[in-house]
C-alpha cells in the first residue's frame, strides 16, 4: 500500500517525537528539591509589572538550593538545537512537535537563578555565545549571562582583541546586550576596528547604555563614526545616537571633511 504524503508526515512526526522522548528519559535523573525536579521548578514563572517573565520566588529559591548540581543539566539544555525537519513539521505543517526552545528557556532561567553559583559554567557559556553556529543557542547563552558576572565580562572583553573578526563581532554584540560598565571603554575602542561589521555592532551596543553613563569621548567617537565612509556603519552609529537621544545631523561629520 502506497502511503499518502500526509501519512508519511505523520509517521515522521511520530518518529521524531519518539526520539525526543527517548533522549529525555534515557539521560541522568534531574536533581530535585521538595519533591519537584529542576525542570518543573524552572517552569514556575510569573510576569512582572515591567513586562519580563521571571521565576517565582519559590522557584528561584529551589534552584539555588539545588545549586551547582544543576549546572550540567542547564548547560545541556542551553545548547539543545532543533533539526530542520522538526522545525518544518512544527511551523510549516502545524504538527505540535516539541522543540528545544522550551529546554533552552529552562537553561537560561536556571543560570539566572543560580547567580554567582553558576561561575563554573561561565567559560562554556561565553564560548557558546561567541562561537555557536546556532543563533538560538547563542541567544540562550547570552541571556544566561545577564547577571554580568565579572568572569563573563572579563572573557568577553578579552574576546574583543581576538584575531578572528567574527569572534570580535559576537563579543561586541553580547557586551552590548549585557551593558556592563566595564565594557564602555573597550567598545569605544572597537569603534575603530578594522572590520566594518565590528565597528557597526560596537556602535549599536553603546546605544543601549544610558547616555549619562557614557563619557564625552565615547559620544564624540559615535558622532565621528556616523560619518563613516561605510554607509552601514554610519547608519549604525546614527541609530545609536538616536537611541541615546543625542543625534543631531549638524554634529555628524563625514570622513571626507
Secondary structure, DSSP 8 states (H G I E B T S, - for coil): ----HHHHHHHHHHHHHHHHHHHHHHS----EETTEEHHHHHT-EEE-TTS-EEE-HHHHHHHHHHGGGGHHHHHHHHT----HHHHHIIIII------THHHHHHHHHHHHHHGGGGGGGHHHHHHHHHH-S-HHHHHHHHHTTTT--HHHHHHHHHHTT-S-HHHHHHHHHHHHHH--TTHHHHHHHHTT-SSHHHHHHHHHHHHTS-GGGS-HHHHHHHHHHTT-SSHHHHHHHHHHHHHTT---GGG---TT-
